[in-house]
Amino acid sequence: MSTSTPYEILGLAKTNEDVKLRIAYRKRILELKSDRQNNPTSRKITPEKFREICRAYETLSDYEKRKKYDEDQKWLSNLDLSEYTLQQLASEPDLALSLKERLKNSKLRLINAQNSITDQTPLYCAARACNVEAVHYLIEQDADPDLQQRSGSTALHAAAFFGHPEMVRCLLECGANYTIKNRFGNLPGDEYNEPNINIKEIFSELKETLFVQTAANQFDWLKANIDRIGDHIDTEYYTQRQTLLHCACKKGYFDLAKWFVEERHANLDLVDINLNTPLHLAAYGGYEKIVDYLLNKGANSILINRWGMTAEQEGIVHGTKIKQLFQAMRDMNMFDMAIKGIVWWFQYYFEDKSPNSVDGQGTSLLYVACRFGQTSIAEWLLDKGANINFQLPGKRSTPLHGAAFNKHLSTAELLLSRGADINIKNSFSSTPIDDAQTDEIKKLLQQHRDNLAIDKYIPVHLYDDGKKAGDGPLAKVQLHCDATIEDLIKALPDKLRDSYKWFSIARSPLDFADDKTTLISAVCRARHVNSIFLDLPICLIAYTSQRYINSGYRARDPRNGLNLRTFHSEFRSKQKDKSFRIKGNSNEPQIFRIDNVSFKFPPCCTNNDTLIDINYIFSPDAKKFQLPECICLFETAYNVENEKLNDMPTITVDNEPNAKLYTWVSSSAYWFSHTDQDNRLPRIGGIQALIRHVEVIPKSLCLLPDMFIQNAVGKLFEKRQTPVSCQYLKIQEPDVELFPHQAYHGTSINVIRSILMDGLVMPSTVVSNGFRVCPPAGHIARGVQAFGIPDFANALFVSPSIHYCSDPVYAVTFSSGDQQMIAVLDCRIRNDAFKAFASTVPSYVAQPGDDIKAIEWRITCPAAIQITGIIFIPIIQSRAEAARLRASKLGMNPNNVA
């Protein structure tokens, strides 16, 4: 027990007024802060001594307590740690770890608990004591910086009054509202006037930032100054990494949130340091109007935060009112959504509904989408297995009839590419060609029919290299499998033929050694991946002059093709035979089976009975036929030479959802498949194979069997502990001589297959699947100067630190079973191919071994990067368990998050 009085400890006289008391306590706190800058061995103020100061201030700061002490001279100078309140723990910087431990096992509502007498929160007390570690932790756990204590002051008032410029900065950067007045009429910026501490300068500086003005709901100021300041709308600010939209949604500023979305085009789905989207924050705050608005604008409702929670689950603290908004969205009429083309509704809310659902009149969802020209909806439904040749009850029109009659060219193109039957007649005896209402669609349908007849089954899509030309193709042409560059140029529309004569795939230039070099051979030699499998359509970039010749890309040597005689000899020795008789003019699909393989012939696919002969081998020798993961190898032929089908069958394999149909380009090493035709046989005549794509991550990542080094049977991954605990998929052996430097690249699971196919590519490149790659949101934008480089983002970025590239700025989380994971590419880099720069992620915390000044490598030559593997790092070991823990922390029944 102390022998000194509280007045003596604080250096006060009994007659001093309350304001003197606060000033005396401020002096002691500032002395402690100064003392903590010294070496621990030379500090003068021990934790025990400051604890006594805190008890003295508590005794005198409340009127009733001070009166009682003055009467009986009794006070408690010491207190067992177990009896501390959260406010008392937060008031002592030396107890920051104890505060974290206490809150770790407490309900989150205690974060904002207010003292029954003073209304002070733990955050207020931590700010008063300049307990920076505690403030960061409390804010991260969603402490409200704007709660007012009994005098009306907030934590920001306390930080200013007690003379902590660093705490003022911290709170403003965490979203504190500087416009709140206390009961004395003072703003936080009015609370401290000492000239030697730059409190006012901090306020003046930060009031010129968009984030601080957003946190204060300064709508008029933002409208007047946002263009002057020039920050990108999706800039992620300070340690919480929240955008302006995050801030507005967290604070419930509806008008401001709406303005950011509608007028400034803010990204709805960027995540902060806790992987919360603006929708998460609005739901957690209970702001129904904002939640409803974001849902109707297409905010992604299935994203998971660091606690394993969706936005809907974060709203459980508000009973059913937030949940009902999400349920109302799920209950939307799917046919209305299809008519309006609301793609995100199908992505987030379709759930386990059938893609073949019909309305009260028996009209299918796909037909509705095609009738109204909603091509993206039609594509989504087809991906989910919708019946492409559905026929309306009575009228018997198909989706292709609906698209053709209603003049929707792009929808008709999609349906044809997916194998829609152009020969089905409706109840008016009309085919889609007959129903087409524009010459353009009639020409498209007739050309498709003609191409089927003459086996021009290699589609090629040509794109311009510049972003200004748009994301769509310049032209789409059909070629023979042995087409050369001359054939490609001749097939171009007249307006393009004389201009575009050079081509690349993902900016890797095509090398035609001579006039006889086929397009397929040139494409496969130029690709980043050394695979025998080629997806159609072939998407190329076309140029008016030679480009990227000296970019470091080198065409690999041609692969040795299969010897035709040897192939047929081996095939004939193992084959089994079967025939299918297809009935002519049948209005029903006809299905034939060989073992677990089904051939489904569409209605009206032939005018006369037609006999198809099938020679096949199940599980052929992978080495002899150079076909890894081949389920079935087969050859088709017409029994009678002059017979022809009007349309081709689709082929499926029981219990093999990742089986893909490939056709051999005879006498070559390559097999090709139409990615968008749902295993539709391209022709009768030729050799096909059903290849099992390897499901690396269920429902998220399937790879071709020759895209990576196969491990032991049934074991895709190596388990590793270095450089972090992870699962490792080996792509190739590293070439340490040519690529001596180790580096990493954080990415999204959705683009890994494309990256392996084309390599890492520069911004705005059109890759081989036809998509134009854009810089990631939340990082330095194109055209912005940084580190003295005019367009810093026009490059590829890797890091020698796996921790740095695992940051949410680079690596996107995904679900794998019950885990949440991130994907990181394991790379090797050539000598002298990169320049090292300091971190561009301001809030990144360096890990052991990191050189924060050289942690980001900028590379302008994609050929200087070798991808050797994929690292899958678990972020949440069990999402279900994490969500249950979160619900418990929220004080809710854990079963409510199921």
N, C-alpha and C positions, 0 to 999 in steps of 0.2 A: 504494500500500500504506500502511496506517495505521502510524504510529510509536507509537501507544498500545497497551497490552495490553488484552485482553478485560476483565480485572478493572478496569482504569482506566476503560474506556468505560462499564462498568455501575456504577462507583462501589463496587466490592467489594474486600475483602481476600482474599488467597489462602486464608485459613483459614475463610472463611465457609461455613456449611452450605448444602445445596441449597435449603432453604426461603428463605434470605436471597437466593439467586440469583433465585428466582422473584419475590420481592417487589421486587427491584431492577429486573427487567425490567418488572414492572407499573408501577413509577414512571415508567420511560421511555415506556411506551405512553401513560400518562395525560398525560404532558407533551406528547407528540405530539398527542394528541386536543385538548388545550387550545390548543396552538399553531395547529392547523388552523382554529380559530374566528377567527383574526386575518386581516386583509387580506393577500393573498399577498405584497405588497411588504414587509410588516413581520414576516413569519414568521422564526423563529430556527432552527428545525430543518429542514434541507433534506432532500429524499428521500435524498441520498447519505449524510447523517449518520445517518438512521434505519436505512438499509441496513447501515451499519457496526455499529449496535447489534444488529441481527438476527443478523449473522454472529458477533458476540461471544457472544450468548446461545446460539446453536447450538453453538459451540465448547465451552461450559462446561456446558450443560444435560444432556449425556449423560455418564455416569460414565466410560466408556472414553475418550471424546474429551477430557474434562477431564484425566484421568490422563496421556494422551499429550502434551497441551499443557504440562502442568506439567513433564514430563520434557524436551521438546525446544524449548519456547517458540516453536513454529511454528504459525501459523494462517492461514487464508485470509480476509482482511478484505474482499475484494471478489470479485464473481462476475459473469461475463458473463450477461446476461439469458437468452440462449439455453440456458444450462446450469441455469437455475432449475428446481426441481421445482414442482409445483402447490402444495404446501404453502408453499414459499418465496414464490411469487407472492401467495398469499392472505394471508400475514403482513404485507404492506406495502400499506396502503390506497392509496398513490399508484400501485400497479400493478394496480388493479382491471380496467382496460381490457385490459391484457396478459393477465390471467387469463382474461377472457371470450374473447379472441381465441385463446388456446391451446386452450381447451375447445371452441370452435366447430369446430375441426378434429380433435377427439379423440373417442375412444370414450366412451360415457356411463359405462362401468364405472370410468373414472378419477375420476369425481365422488366416489366413496367410497373411492378408493385410500388405503391406510394405509401410513405410513412403516415400513420394515422393522425399524427399531430402536424407535421411539417409539409406533408404531401411530396416530400423529396423522393426521387427515384434513384435506383443504383446508378443510372447514367449521370444524373445531376451530381451525385456525390463524387463519382469518378472524374467528371469534368472539373469540378471544384478543386480536386487534389492533383490535377494534371496526371491522372493515372492513364496514360496513353494506351497501354496494353489492355487494360480493362475496357476502355471506351471502344477500341476496335472490336473486341470480342462481343461486347453488348450490342453494338450496332449490327454486327454480323448475325447475331441471334434475333434481330429485328426489334431492338429497343427503339422506342419512339423519342427522337430528340426534341420534340415540340411539346411534350407534357409540361404543364406549369405547376410549380409548387405554390405554397399558400400565398406568397407575395406576388404571384403571377410570373415570376422569373422562370426561364427555361435553362436547360444545360448550357446553352450558348450564352445566356446572361452570366451564368456562373463562371464560365471559362474566361469571359471578358473582364468581369469584375475582379477576379482573382489573379489577373495578369498573365494569362497563358496564351501567347500568340499562336503557338503550335497547336494548342487544343482548339482555339477558334478556327484555325484552318481545317483541322481534322473534322470538326462538326459541320462546318459549311460544306466540305467536300463529301460528307456523308448525308447531306440533304436537310440540314437544320434550316428552319425558316427564320431569316434575320428580321422579318417585319413584325414579329410579335412584341407587343408592349407589356411590361409588367404593371402592377397597380400604381406605381409611381409615375407612369407615363413614359418610362424609358425603353428605348430599343436596346438590343444587345450591344450595338455599337456605341451607345452612350455611356456605358457602364464603367469605362476606365479612361482616365485622362492623363496618366503619367507620361511625360514626353520621352522617357528613355525606353519605353516598351511599345513596339509598333503594332498595337492592337488595331488602331484605326486604319493603318495602312493595309493590314490584312483584309479588313472589310472592304476597303475601296478597291483593292485588287480583285477580290473574288466576286464582287458585285458586277464586275465586267465580264463574268463568265455565264454562258447559257445555262449550265446545270444549276448554279446557285440561284439564278433568277427563276428557273423552273420550280425549284424546291419552294420558292416563296410565292408561286402562282402569279408571277408578274407578266400577265398575258400581253398587255399593251407594250411593255418594254421589249418583250421577245419579238413581237411583230415588227417593231421599229428597228431592232438591232441584229436580228439573226443573220441577215445577209451581210451586214457590215463585219460581223465577227468571222463568218465564213466556215465555222466548224461543220463537218458533215453531219447530217441529221442522225446517223447511226453511230456516231462517236461514243465510245464507252469510257466513262469518266472515273478517274480516281480508283481507290482500292476496291470499291464495291463493283466496279466495271458496269455501271448502269448507264443506259442511254437516257435521253430526255424523256422518251416514252415510258421507260421503266419508272422514272422519278414521278411523272404525272400520275401514272396508274397506282403506284404505291401510296401516294398521298390523296388519291381520290379526286383529282382535278379533271373532271370529265371534259369540259370545254377545251382545255389545253391538250388533253390526250387526243381528242377528235381532230384538233387542228394539226397536230403532229402527223397524224395518219393521213388525213385527207388533203391537206395543203402542202405538207413537207414530205410526204411519202415515206414515213418512218417504217422500218422493218418491224413487223409484228412479233417475230419469233427469235430475235437475238436473246442470248442468255447472259446473265450476270455471273459473278464469281461463285454463286451458289447454284448455278444452272437454272435460275428462275427466269421465265419469260415475263413480259408485262402482264400477261394473263394470270400467271401464278400470283403475282403481287397484288393484283386487283381482287382476285378471289380470296386470298388470305386476309386482305383488308376488309372484305365484305362489301365492296363497292359494286352493287348489283348493276347499276346503269353502265358502268365501264365494262364489266364482264359481258353483259348482253351485247354491247356495241362491238367489242373485240371478237366475240364469237360470230357475229353476223358479218364481220369483215374478213373472216377466214383465219383467225389466229389458230395455230396448231394446238389442239387441246390434248394431244397424246404425248407431248414431250415430258420427260422425267427430270426432276431436279436432283440435287445431290443427296436428298433424303429419300429418294425413291418414290416421290409423289408427283401426280399430275396436278394441274391447276384445280381441277374439280375436287380432288382429295384435300388440297390445301384449304379449300373453302369449308371443310366440315366443321370448323369452329363456329360457324354461323348457322348451325342447324341445317334446315333443308332449303333455305332461300337461294343459296348459290347452286346447290345440286339441282334444283328444279330448272335453272336456266340451261344447264348442260343437258338435262333430260328433255327439255322442250326442243333443243336442237336435234337430239337423236330422233325425236318423234316427228320431225318435219316430213312432209309428203315427198317420198323419193321421186315420184313422177314430176312434181313441180320443180324439184332440184335438177332433174335431167333436162327439163324444158328450159330452165334458166341458165344451164351450163355451170352450175356451182360445183366445180371439180373437188374443191377442198371438202365439201360435205361428204362426198363419197369416200374420200381418203380417211376422214376422221370418224364418221358416224355410220357408215354402211354396216360395219360389224359383220355379223354372221347371216345377213339377209342373202337371199338367192339372187345372183345376177340375172336369172331368168324369170324374175318376178313379173307378174302381169297385173294390170288394173282391172276394174270391174267389167270392162268390155273385152278383156282377154288380150289387150295390147301389151307387148313386152317392153321393159325398160329400154332395151337396145333400140327397138323400133322407134320409141318416142325420141330418144336422143338423135337418131339419124334423121327422122322426119323434120326435126327442128335445127338440124345442122350443128349439133353440139359434138364436134369431133373428139374433143378431149374426153368427154363423158363416154362416148362410144368406145374409145380406145381403152379406157379404164375397165369398162364392163367386159370387153373382149379379153383383156388380160386376166379377168376373174373367171373366165369360162362361159360367157354368155353365148347362146346359140346364134351363130352369125346368119343362119338361113331360116330363122324363125318365120313362120307365115301367119298373118292375121287370120283369125277365125272368119270363115265366110269369104272374105276378099282374097285371102291367100297371098297377099303381097308380102315381100321380104323387106328387111331394113334397106337393102340396096334399091328396091323399088321406091321406098320412101325418100331416100336421099336424092335419087335421080329425078323423081317427079317434082321435088321441092327445090331443085336447083342448087344443091349443096355439093360443090365439086370436091372440096377437101375431104368431106365425109365419104363420098363415093370412092375416092382414092384410097382412103384407109381400108374400107371394106374389101376392095379388090386386093390390096396388099395382104390382107388376112385370109384370102381364099374364099370370099363370097361367091356364090354360084350365080353366074350371069345368065344362065339358061332357064331358071325357074319361071314358069308362067303363073300369073295370078288368075283369079276367076274370070277376068276379062280376056284371057289368053294373051296377055302382054308380058314380055320379058322386061327387065330393067331398061334395055336399050329402047324398047318401044315406048316406055313411059318417060324417058328423059326429055326434059323441057328446054334444054339449051344445046346448041351445037357442040359446045365444049365438052359437055358430059357425054353426049352421043359419041363424039370422037374418042374420048377416053375409053369408053366401054368397048367400042369396036376395035380399037388398037389392042386392048387387053385380049380380046378374043383372037385377033390375028397373031399376036405374040405367042399365045398358047399353041396355035397351029404350026408355027414355024420354029418353035423351040428357042425363041429369044428370051432366055430366062435369067439373064444377069442384069439386074437393075443397077444403075450407077447414078448417084446424086452428086451434083457439082455445086460447090459453094465458093463465094468470093472470100478472099482473105481478110478484107477490111470489115470492121464492125459496122461501118456506115451502110454497107450493102444489106444489112439486116441479117437475121438468123436463119431465114429460109433459104432453100437451094436456088441457084440461078437456073438450073435445068435438071430434068430427070430424063434419062435415056435408058433403053433396053438394048443389050448386046448379046452376042453369042459367047459361049464359054471360051472360045479361042480368039476373041477380039484383040486387035493390036491398038496401038495409039492412033494409027490412021483411022481405024474403025470408030474409035471414040470421037475423034474430031469430026468425022463425017456425020456422026449421029447428032451432033450439036445443032440447036436451032440456027437458022441463017444469021441472026443478029449477033451470035456469039462465036460462030465458027472461025472467022478471020482474026478474032482477038485473043482467044484463049487456046494456047498450044502447049503450055507447060502445066504440070500437075504434081501434087504431093498428097500424101496421106498424113494428116496431123503435122504438116510442115516438114515431113521427111520426104525429100524429092524422089519422084519415081525415075528409075534409071532403065531406059529401054536400050539394051545393048545393040540391038539391030532391029530391022523392020519386022522380024518374025517374033520378037519377044512379045508374049501375050500380056495383056493388062493384069491378069490374075497373078502371073509370075512376078511382074514388076511391083505390084502391091504387096505381095507376101514378102518379097526381099527387102522392101522399105520399112515394113512394120517393126515396131519395137520388140514385139513378142515373136519368138521363133516357133510358131504353132503351125500345124498342118491344117487347122480349121479356120475357115473364113466365113464371117457373117455377111449376109446381104441385107440391104443394098450396100454396095461399096460407096462410101462417102469420101469424096476427094475435094481438095481445094484447087481451084483453077487460077492460072496467072496469065497476065498479058506479056510478061517477060520472065526470064529465068530468075528464080529466087531460091535462097537457102542452099545454093550449090556449095558454098564454103562454110556452112554452119556447123560442120563437124559430124553430120549424119553420114553414115556409110552403108551402102547396100550390102547385105550379107550375100554370101555365095548361094547360088541356086541349090535347093534341096534335090536330092536324087529321087526321081519319081519311081513308082512301082513298075517293075517290068511287066508289061501287059501279058506276055505269054506265061511267065512264071505265076503271075496272079491268077489267071484263068485256070492254069493247070492245078494249082493248089485248091482253088475254089471248087472246081468240078469234082475233085477227089473227095470233098467233104460235104457237098451240097445235098439238100433234100428238096423235093419238088412238090408243088401244089398249084392248083388252078382255081380261079374265081370266075363264076359266070355272072355277069352283071346284067340284070334285066333291063330291057329298053323301055323308055318312057315311064319309068316308075316314079310316082309322086312321093315315095317314101325313101328315106335313107336306107342303104343296104350295107350290112356289117358282116365281115368275114374275119375269122380268127386263125392264127397259127400260134399254137401254144399260148403265151400270154400277150401276144401282139395282135392288136385289132386294126383292120383296114375299114374305114368308114367312107363309103361312096355316097356323095350327096344326091338328093332327088334330081331326076331328069339329067343325069350326067352322061347318058348315052341314048341315042334314038333307037338303037337296035340291040338285041342281046349281044354282049361282047365278052369274049373269054380272055382273061388275063392269066399268064403263066408267071409263077413265082418260084425262083430258086433261092434257097436260104441256108445260112449256117448260124446257129446260136452259139454265143461265146466263142468266136473264132480266135485262133492263136494271135495274141496281140503283137508279137514280134514279127511273125511271118507276114502279116497284113499291115503292120505299122499302125495299128489302131488301138490305142489304150482305151480301156473302159468301154469296149464295144459290146453291146447287148446282142445285137443281131445284124448280120451282114446279108443283104439280099439283092437280087437282080429281078427286074420286071421286064416283061415283053408282051406284046399283043400276040395271041395265038394265030390270028389271021393278019397278015402284013398291012392291009389297007384299013383296018379298023381304027377308029379314033374315039376317045372320050371327049365330051364337051367340057368336062371339069374333072379335077383330080381328087383322090381320096385323102383324108387325114389319117395319121397313124399314131396310135397311143400304145403304151406298155403298162400293163397292170402293175401297181405298186412301184412305179418308177416315175415320179412326178418331174424329175430333172432329166429325163431322156430327150435328146434332141436329134432330129433327122438331118443327116448330111448326105450330100451327093458327091460322088467322085468325079473329078475332072480327069477323064481317061488319060493315061500315060503321063500323069503329073503326080506331084507329091501332095496335092491339096484336095481338100473336101470343103464343100460350101453348104451353107444353110440360110434359109430366109428367116431372119430373126422375128419377123412380124407375121408369119403365115401359119403359126400354130401347127407345126409338123405336117404341113400339106405337101404331098408328093409333087415335085415340080413337073414331072412328065412320066409317061410310061416308056420304058426303054432306058437302060442304064443301071448303074450299081449304086445302091444306097446303104447307109449304115445308121443304126440307132446308137448314139453315143451318150453314155451317162456322164452328165456334168457333175462335178464333185461339189457337194454341199458343204462348204467350209463353215459357214455360220448359218444355221437353219433360218430360212425365210429372209435372209439378208445378203448372203454372198455365195454364189455358185461360180465355180471356175472350170474352164476347160481342163481336161485331165493332163494336158501337156504344158500347162502354164506354170507348173511348179514341180519341184522334185518330190515324187511320191515316196513316202516313208513306208514302214511296215504296214501290211494289210490291216485295216481297221484303226490305224494310228496316223492321223493327219499331222498332229502337232508334236513338237518337242516342248517339254516343260523346262523353262529356264528361270534362274534367279538373278542373272546379270544381263543387262545393266539394271533391270528391275524384275520383279516377279511377274512372269508373263507366260503366254503360250506363243510358240514361234512356228510360223509356216515358212519353210525354206523355198525360195523361188529359184535360185541358181547359186552355184559356187562363186564366191567373190574372186574377182581378178585383182589381187592386191598390188600387183606390179603396175598395171595401167590405172587402177583406181585406188590409190594408197590411203585415202582419208576416210575415216568413219563418220557418218552423219545420219540424221534422222529427219523424217518429215511427217508431222501429224496431219491426219486427213479424216475424211468421212467414209464410212463403210460403203456408202452408195456409189462412190466413184472409184473404188479400188480396181474393179474389173477393167474399167476404161483406162486407168493409169497403167495397169500391167499390159494392156493391149497397145497403148500408144506412148508409154513413158510419161514422165512429168513434162507438161507442155507450157509454153509461155502464155500469158493472158491473151484472150480473144481468139485463140486457136480453135478451129473447128476440128474435133476429134473424129475418130472413125465411126462412132455411132451417130454422127450428125449434130451433136451439141456443140455450141460455142462456149468455151471455158471462160468464165469471168473471175476477177479477183474476189477473194472471200470477203464477206461483210465483216465489219468490225476491225479491219486492218487499214493500213495506209492505202488510200485510193489511188487509182491511175491518174497520172498527170500532176501529182503532188510532189514537190521537191523535198527531199530529205537527205541529210548527210552530204549536201552539195551535189546530189544527182537529180537532174530535172524530173525524171519520171521513175522514181525509186521503185515503184511497184511493178514495173515492166521487167520482171525477172522471176526466177524461181528461188524459193527460200528453204534452206535446210538448217539444221543446227547440230553442233557437236554434242549438245545436251539433250538427252531423251526427256528430261523433266521439262525443259523449255518448250519443246515441240508437243508435249502432252498437255500444255496449257489449253483451256477452252477456246482461246483465240484461234488455235490451229486444229485441235483434235475434237471431233464431234462424238458425243456419247451415243451408244446404241444398245439395244437389249439383245442379250443372248441367253435364252432361257430365263432364269431368275436373276441373272447377273446384268449389271450395267458395265459396259466396256468402252474402251477407245481403241482405235487402230492407228498404228504408227509404222511407216515404211522404214525398213532397215536399208540404208544406202551406202554406197562407196562413191567417192568424188575424185576426179582427176587432179593432178598437180596443177597449180596456177590457174585453176578454173573458177575460183571464187574469191570474193573479198569479204572480210569479216567486219561486222558492224556491232555496235552496242544494242542492247535490248530495245525493241520498239514497243514492248508491253510494260508500261510504267509500273504496274503493281506486281510484276513478277518478282518472287522472292528467290534469290539465288540458292541453289543446292550445292552440297559439297562437290568440288571439282569444277564448278561453273566459272567461266571467265565472263562476267557480265558485260565487259566492254568488247568482247569478240564472240558473242553467243549466237549471232544471226549471220548466216552465210548467204550472200547474194550471188546467184549464178545466172548468166545470160546465155549459156550454151546448154540446152537440154541434153545433148549427146555426152556431156561430161558427167552424167549421173548414171550409176548402175544400181538398180534395185535388186537387192539380194534376198530380201525376206519381208514378211509382215509380222509385226509384233502386236499381239492382242493383250491389252493390259486391263485387268478388272478394276473398276472404280468403286462399284458396290457389289460385294460378294453375293448378297441376297437382297434383291429389291423388296420382296415381300416382308422380310424381317426389318429392313430399314424403314419401310412405310409404317409398320406396326410400332416401331420405336418412336417415329415422328408423331404418330397419332397419340401415343402415350404422353409424349412431351407436351402435346397440345391439350392434354387433359381430356381426350376423347376416347371412346371405346375403340381399341385397335381393330375390332371386327368391322368397323364402319369404313375401312379403307380397302376392303376386298374388292 
